[in-house]
């Protein structure tokens, strides 16, 4: 579909083609709601089911059955009657549900009766010395390359960080034939004590057996080393990884360092739309304030999936269905729909044990709050010392920090530095992230060209206003 083929309005616009977006679009379209789904990637599936319809990884065991379960979700969405548009970048959403989208270099503004934001999550910043060197990547980026292109590292690879995805990625790479030199585990031991009270629920959850299996699979083949400091060293690219353990400092030569310390909600679009957010002290991130149907503070806009708080892919799909049911009820109250209580029951089952994972893999302060010349804002090359110094001389929050240092004003618009800047200011001013706040987001929330803006349809009145 081209931008010129879009209707001027739709009953429901779903933004994001991951599990939440696919499930939402499928349910709404089957209920008779005029639904369109936009996703900026070449194919649907989101990060969890990346490349699900095109992946060159033929051996199902490499990515695991949880990945291939996404095939049913994508097939259901395609057969539902929802319009699915890939390669579509949504760069604006306002409180009146006017959606700005660009497709193949052409932009359009679409009016929606209801909007479900299902933009999912992104990896938490992991600012260590040397993380900008070639040869240092996020684990999520490496997983994308594996799923979409079948790429497997063939050099000396080190995986570092914490979180369920770290162990899943390590297992997937090992199955694909990669050689991993070590897993550097950054999860503090004290986290086990904090998480212990949530262990009974976790043992009853679907995560228990899966997680135990992944840990055993990786530890049987790779040394796992508990660390409290990591640095990437090299001149023009990564050459070695330096880390500290309880026994002292160690060095390992490496061609590739994969970093990961969990995921956080991708909040930029929802924030730009004026949705109220709050600080989640357990997951250490900002998340939208939503009700039981995932409706936000802005009428007609819902946020579903991991964008409403991290809970995992299967839970994301159930959240998408609940948000879609609310949209269907508002648009077509008499439409036949599934039983919402059954969906809520499934969701509760999928979310069981999440508190244990959140506490166990809560990143250590040393890996969230850098010091010295460690780069914080990669776009503008701003260091931790600069951020801390600005806070010391009176900068009270991230938005004022833009005037001091241009943090958050680059192409990523704060996605790689936002949480770090907030936490650094809070620590330096002896405040809290909730009090400091986050960047004030405005459209366009994704980079677009002037040519795309110029391609927006113009009325005669608009033309006459600039003609001479």
C-alpha positions as CSV (number, residue, x, y, z in Angstrom):
1,X,0.0,0.0,0.0
2,X,1.2,3.5,-0.9
3,X,0.6,6.6,1.2
4,X,-1.8,7.8,-1.5
5,X,-3.9,4.7,-1.1
6,X,-4.7,5.5,2.6
7,X,-8.2,6.5,3.5
8,X,-8.4,9.9,5.3
9,X,-9.8,8.2,8.4
10,X,-10.1,4.7,10.0
11,X,-12.1,3.4,12.9
12,X,-9.1,1.9,14.6
13,X,-5.4,2.5,14.0
14,X,-2.9,0.1,15.5
15,X,0.7,1.2,15.7
16,X,3.2,-1.6,15.9
17,X,3.2,-5.1,14.4
18,X,4.5,-7.1,17.3
19,X,2.4,-9.6,19.3
20,X,0.2,-6.9,20.9
21,X,-0.5,-5.1,17.7
22,X,-1.1,-8.2,15.7
23,X,-3.5,-9.7,18.3
24,X,-5.3,-6.3,18.6
25,X,-5.7,-5.8,14.9
26,X,-6.9,-9.3,14.3
27,X,-9.6,-9.3,17.0
28,X,-10.9,-5.8,16.0
29,X,-11.0,-6.6,12.3
30,X,-12.9,-9.9,12.9
31,X,-15.4,-8.0,14.9
32,X,-16.1,-5.8,11.9
33,X,-14.1,-2.7,12.9
34,X,-12.3,-0.9,10.1
35,X,-8.7,-1.5,11.2
36,X,-5.3,-0.6,9.8
37,X,-2.0,-1.6,11.4
38,X,1.2,0.3,10.7
39,X,4.7,-1.1,11.3
40,X,8.0,0.5,10.3
41,X,9.8,-2.7,9.6
42,X,9.8,-4.6,6.3
43,X,7.7,-7.4,7.8
44,X,5.4,-7.9,10.8
45,X,6.3,-9.7,14.0
46,X,8.0,-7.1,16.1
47,X,11.3,-7.9,17.8
48,X,10.0,-11.1,19.4
49,X,8.8,-12.6,16.1
50,X,11.3,-10.7,13.9
51,X,11.4,-12.1,10.4
52,X,8.8,-14.8,11.3
53,X,7.6,-15.0,7.6
54,X,11.0,-14.6,6.0
55,X,13.7,-15.8,8.3
56,X,16.5,-17.9,6.6
57,X,16.9,-19.8,9.9
58,X,15.5,-23.1,8.8
59,X,16.3,-25.2,11.8
60,X,13.4,-24.6,14.2
61,X,15.5,-25.7,17.2
62,X,17.8,-22.7,16.8
63,X,15.3,-20.0,17.6
64,X,13.0,-22.3,19.7
65,X,9.3,-23.1,19.6
66,X,8.3,-19.9,21.4
67,X,9.6,-18.0,18.4
68,X,7.7,-20.2,15.9
69,X,4.5,-19.8,17.8
70,X,4.4,-16.3,16.3
71,X,3.5,-17.9,12.9
72,X,-0.1,-18.5,14.1
73,X,-0.4,-14.9,15.3
74,X,0.8,-13.5,12.0
75,X,-1.4,-15.8,9.9
76,X,-4.4,-14.9,12.0
77,X,-3.8,-11.2,11.5
78,X,-3.3,-11.5,7.8
79,X,-6.5,-13.5,7.4
80,X,-8.5,-11.1,9.7
81,X,-9.3,-8.4,7.1
82,X,-7.2,-5.8,8.8
83,X,-5.1,-3.6,6.5
84,X,-1.5,-4.3,7.4
85,X,1.0,-1.8,6.2
86,X,4.7,-2.4,6.7
87,X,7.5,0.0,6.0
88,X,5.3,2.7,7.5
89,X,6.9,5.1,10.0
90,X,4.4,6.7,12.4
91,X,6.1,10.0,13.4
92,X,3.2,11.8,15.1
93,X,0.2,11.1,17.3
94,X,-1.8,14.0,18.9
95,X,-4.4,13.9,21.6
96,X,-7.2,14.2,19.0
97,X,-6.0,10.8,17.5
98,X,-4.5,12.4,14.3
99,X,-1.8,10.0,13.2
100,X,1.2,11.2,11.0
101,X,2.6,8.3,9.0
102,X,5.2,8.1,6.2
103,X,5.4,5.3,3.6
104,X,8.0,5.2,0.9
105,X,8.9,8.9,1.3
106,X,5.4,10.2,1.3
107,X,3.6,11.4,4.4
108,X,-0.1,11.5,5.3
109,X,-2.2,12.5,8.3
110,X,-4.9,9.9,9.3
111,X,-7.8,10.5,11.6
112,X,-8.7,7.6,13.9
113,X,-11.7,7.0,16.2
114,X,-9.5,4.8,18.3
115,X,-5.7,4.2,18.5
116,X,-3.9,1.4,20.1
117,X,-0.2,2.1,20.6
118,X,1.7,-1.2,20.5
119,X,5.3,0.0,20.0
120,X,6.7,-2.5,22.5
121,X,10.0,-2.1,24.2
122,X,13.6,-1.2,23.6
123,X,16.8,-2.2,25.3
124,X,17.7,-0.4,28.5
125,X,20.8,1.8,28.0
126,X,24.0,0.0,29.1
127,X,26.6,2.9,29.2
128,X,30.0,1.4,30.0
129,X,33.5,2.8,29.0
130,X,34.0,1.9,25.3
131,X,30.4,1.0,24.5
132,X,30.6,3.2,21.4
133,X,33.5,1.1,19.9
134,X,32.9,-0.9,16.7
135,X,32.5,-4.5,17.8
136,X,30.2,-3.6,20.7
137,X,26.5,-4.1,20.1
138,X,23.3,-4.7,22.0
139,X,22.2,-8.3,22.4
140,X,18.9,-7.3,20.8
141,X,20.6,-6.0,17.6
142,X,22.5,-9.3,17.4
143,X,19.3,-11.3,17.8
144,X,17.7,-9.2,15.1
145,X,20.6,-10.1,12.7
146,X,20.1,-13.7,13.5
147,X,16.4,-13.8,13.0
148,X,16.2,-11.6,10.0
149,X,19.4,-12.5,8.1
150,X,20.6,-15.7,9.8
151,X,23.9,-14.0,10.8
152,X,26.0,-15.7,13.4
153,X,29.2,-14.3,14.8
154,X,32.3,-16.3,13.9
155,X,34.9,-14.5,16.1
156,X,35.6,-14.4,19.8
157,X,32.2,-13.3,21.3
158,X,31.5,-12.2,24.9
159,X,27.9,-11.7,26.2
160,X,27.5,-9.4,29.1
161,X,24.6,-8.2,31.3
162,X,21.5,-9.7,32.8
163,X,17.9,-10.5,32.0
164,X,16.0,-13.4,30.4
165,X,16.8,-12.2,26.9
166,X,20.5,-12.5,27.6
167,X,20.2,-16.2,28.3
168,X,17.9,-16.8,25.4
169,X,20.2,-15.1,22.9
170,X,23.2,-17.0,24.2
171,X,21.3,-20.3,23.8
172,X,20.2,-19.4,20.3
173,X,23.7,-18.5,19.2
174,X,25.1,-21.7,20.6
175,X,22.5,-23.7,18.8
176,X,23.4,-21.9,15.6
177,X,27.0,-22.8,16.0
178,X,28.6,-19.7,17.5
179,X,31.5,-19.9,20.0
180,X,30.8,-17.8,23.1
181,X,34.0,-17.2,25.2
182,X,32.1,-16.2,28.3
183,X,28.9,-14.8,29.8
184,X,29.6,-11.9,32.1
185,X,26.7,-11.9,34.6
186,X,26.1,-8.4,36.0
187,X,23.1,-9.3,38.2
188,X,24.1,-8.4,41.8
189,X,23.9,-11.4,44.2
190,X,21.8,-9.3,46.6
191,X,19.0,-9.4,44.0
192,X,18.4,-13.0,44.9
193,X,17.4,-12.0,48.4
194,X,15.1,-9.2,47.1
195,X,13.5,-11.6,44.7
196,X,13.0,-14.5,47.1
197,X,9.6,-13.4,48.3
198,X,8.3,-13.7,44.8
199,X,9.8,-17.1,44.1
200,X,6.6,-19.2,44.9
201,X,4.6,-17.4,42.1
202,X,7.6,-17.7,39.7
203,X,7.7,-21.5,40.3
204,X,4.1,-21.7,39.3
205,X,4.6,-19.6,36.2
206,X,5.4,-20.6,32.6
207,X,8.8,-18.9,33.0
208,X,10.1,-21.4,35.6
209,X,10.8,-24.5,33.5
210,X,11.8,-22.4,30.4
211,X,14.2,-20.2,32.3
212,X,15.8,-23.2,34.2
213,X,16.3,-24.9,30.9
214,X,18.0,-21.9,29.3
215,X,20.4,-21.5,32.2
216,X,21.3,-25.1,32.2
217,X,21.8,-25.1,28.4
218,X,24.2,-22.1,28.4
219,X,26.1,-23.0,31.6
220,X,26.8,-26.4,30.3
221,X,28.8,-24.9,27.4
222,X,30.0,-21.5,28.4
223,X,31.8,-20.1,31.5
224,X,29.6,-17.8,33.4
225,X,31.4,-15.1,35.5
226,X,29.9,-12.8,38.0
227,X,31.2,-9.2,37.5
228,X,30.8,-5.8,39.0
229,X,32.6,-3.7,36.3
230,X,33.0,-4.0,32.6
231,X,35.0,-1.9,30.1
232,X,35.5,-2.3,26.3
233,X,39.0,-1.5,25.2
234,X,40.4,-1.0,21.7
235,X,41.8,1.7,19.4
236,X,39.8,1.6,16.2
237,X,37.5,-1.3,17.3
238,X,37.0,-3.7,20.2
239,X,40.1,-5.6,21.1
240,X,39.5,-6.8,24.7
241,X,37.0,-6.7,27.5
242,X,38.3,-5.7,31.0
243,X,36.1,-6.7,33.9
244,X,36.2,-7.0,37.7
245,X,35.1,-9.9,39.8
246,X,35.3,-10.5,43.6
247,X,38.7,-12.0,43.0
248,X,40.1,-9.0,41.0
249,X,40.5,-7.6,37.5
250,X,40.6,-9.8,34.4
251,X,41.0,-9.3,30.7
252,X,39.7,-11.3,27.7
253,X,40.4,-10.7,24.0
254,X,37.2,-10.3,22.0
255,X,36.0,-9.5,18.5
256,X,32.4,-8.9,19.6
257,X,30.8,-7.8,22.9
258,X,27.1,-8.1,23.2
259,X,25.5,-6.0,26.0
260,X,22.1,-6.3,27.5
261,X,20.5,-5.4,30.8
262,X,16.8,-5.8,30.2
263,X,14.2,-4.0,28.2
264,X,12.0,-1.0,29.0
265,X,8.8,0.4,27.5
266,X,9.2,2.4,24.3
267,X,7.4,5.5,25.5
268,X,8.2,8.2,23.0
269,X,5.1,8.1,20.9
270,X,2.7,7.9,23.8
271,X,4.5,10.7,25.6
272,X,4.3,12.9,22.5
273,X,0.5,12.3,22.4
274,X,0.2,13.6,26.0
275,X,-0.3,10.3,27.7
276,X,0.4,10.5,31.5
277,X,3.4,8.4,32.6
278,X,4.8,7.3,36.0
279,X,8.0,5.9,37.3
280,X,8.0,2.1,37.9
281,X,10.4,1.6,40.8
282,X,10.6,-2.1,40.3
283,X,11.3,-2.1,36.6
284,X,13.3,1.2,36.9
285,X,11.6,2.9,34.0
286,X,8.8,5.2,33.0
287,X,5.5,3.5,31.9
288,X,2.1,4.9,30.8
289,X,-0.7,5.1,33.3
290,X,-3.4,2.7,32.0
291,X,-6.6,1.1,33.4
292,X,-7.7,-2.5,33.2
293,X,-8.5,-2.1,29.5
294,X,-5.1,-0.4,28.8
295,X,-6.8,2.9,28.1
296,X,-4.6,5.9,28.9
297,X,-5.3,9.4,30.2
298,X,-6.0,10.6,26.6
299,X,-9.5,9.6,25.5
300,X,-9.5,7.0,22.7
301,X,-5.8,6.1,23.0
302,X,-4.7,2.8,24.5
303,X,-1.2,1.4,25.0
304,X,-0.9,-2.4,24.9
305,X,1.9,-4.9,25.1
306,X,5.3,-4.2,26.6
307,X,4.8,-0.5,26.0
308,X,2.4,-0.6,29.0
309,X,5.0,-2.2,31.2
310,X,7.3,-5.2,30.6
311,X,5.6,-8.5,30.8
312,X,6.8,-10.6,27.8
313,X,5.5,-11.6,24.4
314,X,2.7,-13.9,25.3
315,X,1.3,-11.5,27.8
316,X,1.6,-8.7,25.2
317,X,-0.7,-10.5,22.8
318,X,-3.4,-10.9,25.6
319,X,-3.0,-7.2,26.4
320,X,-3.5,-6.3,22.8
321,X,-6.7,-8.4,22.7
322,X,-8.1,-6.6,25.8
323,X,-7.3,-3.2,24.4
324,X,-9.0,-4.2,21.1
325,X,-12.1,-5.5,22.9
326,X,-12.5,-2.0,24.5
327,X,-12.1,-0.4,21.1
328,X,-14.7,-2.7,19.6
329,X,-17.1,-2.0,22.4
330,X,-16.8,1.8,21.8
331,X,-17.1,1.6,18.1
332,X,-19.5,-1.3,17.5
333,X,-21.1,-2.2,20.9
334,X,-23.2,-5.0,19.5
335,X,-20.4,-6.8,17.6
336,X,-19.7,-10.4,18.7
337,X,-16.4,-10.7,20.6
338,X,-14.6,-13.2,22.7
339,X,-15.1,-13.4,26.4
340,X,-12.9,-10.8,28.0
341,X,-12.8,-12.6,31.4
342,X,-11.1,-15.7,29.7
343,X,-8.5,-13.4,28.2
344,X,-7.9,-11.7,31.5
345,X,-7.4,-15.1,33.1
346,X,-4.9,-16.0,30.5
347,X,-3.1,-12.7,30.9
348,X,-2.9,-13.2,34.7
349,X,-1.3,-16.6,34.1
350,X,1.3,-15.1,31.7
351,X,2.1,-12.3,34.1
352,X,2.6,-14.6,37.1
353,X,6.2,-14.6,38.3
354,X,7.1,-11.4,36.6
355,X,7.9,-9.7,39.9
356,X,10.6,-12.3,40.6
357,X,12.2,-11.6,37.2
358,X,12.0,-7.9,37.7
359,X,13.7,-8.1,41.1
360,X,16.3,-10.7,40.1
361,X,17.4,-8.9,37.0
362,X,17.2,-5.3,38.3
363,X,20.4,-3.8,36.9
364,X,23.1,-2.7,39.4
365,X,23.6,1.0,39.9
366,X,27.2,0.7,38.5
367,X,25.8,-0.2,35.1
368,X,23.0,2.4,35.0
369,X,24.9,5.4,36.5
370,X,28.2,5.9,34.7
371,X,30.9,8.3,35.7
372,X,33.8,10.2,34.1
373,X,34.2,10.3,30.3
374,X,31.8,7.4,29.6
375,X,29.5,8.6,26.8
376,X,25.9,8.9,27.8
377,X,24.2,10.6,24.8
378,X,25.7,8.9,21.8
379,X,24.0,11.2,19.3
380,X,25.6,14.4,20.8
381,X,28.6,12.7,22.4
382,X,27.8,13.9,25.9
383,X,29.7,12.3,28.8
384,X,28.5,11.3,32.3
385,X,30.7,13.9,33.8
386,X,29.1,16.7,31.7
387,X,25.6,15.6,32.8
388,X,26.7,15.4,36.4
389,X,28.4,18.8,36.3
390,X,25.4,20.4,34.7
391,X,23.2,19.0,37.5
392,X,25.6,20.4,40.1
393,X,25.3,23.9,38.7
394,X,21.5,23.9,38.7
395,X,20.1,21.8,35.9
396,X,17.0,20.3,37.4
397,X,15.8,17.9,34.7
398,X,16.3,16.3,31.2
399,X,14.4,19.1,29.4
400,X,16.7,21.8,30.8
401,X,19.6,19.5,30.1
402,X,18.8,20.0,26.3
403,X,19.8,23.6,26.7
404,X,22.9,22.8,28.6
405,X,24.2,19.9,26.5
406,X,21.7,19.0,23.7
407,X,21.1,15.6,25.3
408,X,18.2,13.9,23.7
409,X,18.1,16.2,20.6
410,X,19.8,13.7,18.2
411,X,18.3,11.2,15.8
412,X,17.4,8.7,18.5
413,X,15.5,11.4,20.4
414,X,16.5,10.1,23.8
415,X,15.9,6.4,23.3
416,X,19.5,5.6,24.1
417,X,20.1,8.2,26.9
418,X,16.8,9.2,28.4
419,X,16.8,6.9,31.4
420,X,20.5,7.4,32.0
421,X,20.1,11.2,32.0
422,X,17.1,11.1,34.3
423,X,18.8,8.8,36.8
424,X,22.1,10.7,36.7
425,X,20.3,14.0,37.5
426,X,18.3,12.4,40.2
427,X,21.4,10.9,41.9
428,X,23.4,14.1,41.6
429,X,20.7,16.2,43.0
430,X,19.7,13.7,45.7
431,X,16.2,13.5,44.2
432,X,14.2,10.7,42.5
433,X,13.6,9.8,38.9
434,X,9.9,10.4,39.4
435,X,10.6,14.0,40.5
436,X,13.2,14.7,37.8
437,X,11.0,13.4,35.0
438,X,11.7,12.5,31.4
439,X,12.3,14.3,28.2
440,X,9.3,16.3,26.8
441,X,8.6,14.6,23.5
442,X,7.2,16.3,20.5
443,X,6.5,15.2,17.0
444,X,8.1,14.1,14.8
445,X,9.1,11.3,17.2
446,X,11.0,9.6,14.4
447,X,13.4,11.3,11.9
448,X,11.6,12.3,8.7
449,X,12.7,14.4,5.8
450,X,11.5,17.8,4.7
451,X,10.4,16.2,1.4
452,X,8.1,13.9,3.4
453,X,6.5,16.8,5.2
454,X,6.2,18.7,1.9
455,X,4.4,15.7,0.4
456,X,1.4,16.2,2.7
457,X,-1.7,17.1,0.8
458,X,-2.4,20.8,0.7
459,X,-5.7,22.6,0.5
460,X,-6.3,25.6,-1.8
461,X,-6.2,27.9,1.2
462,X,-2.8,26.6,2.2
463,X,-1.5,27.1,-1.2
464,X,-2.8,30.7,-1.5
465,X,-1.3,31.5,1.9
466,X,2.2,31.1,0.5
467,X,1.7,32.2,-3.2
468,X,2.8,35.6,-4.4
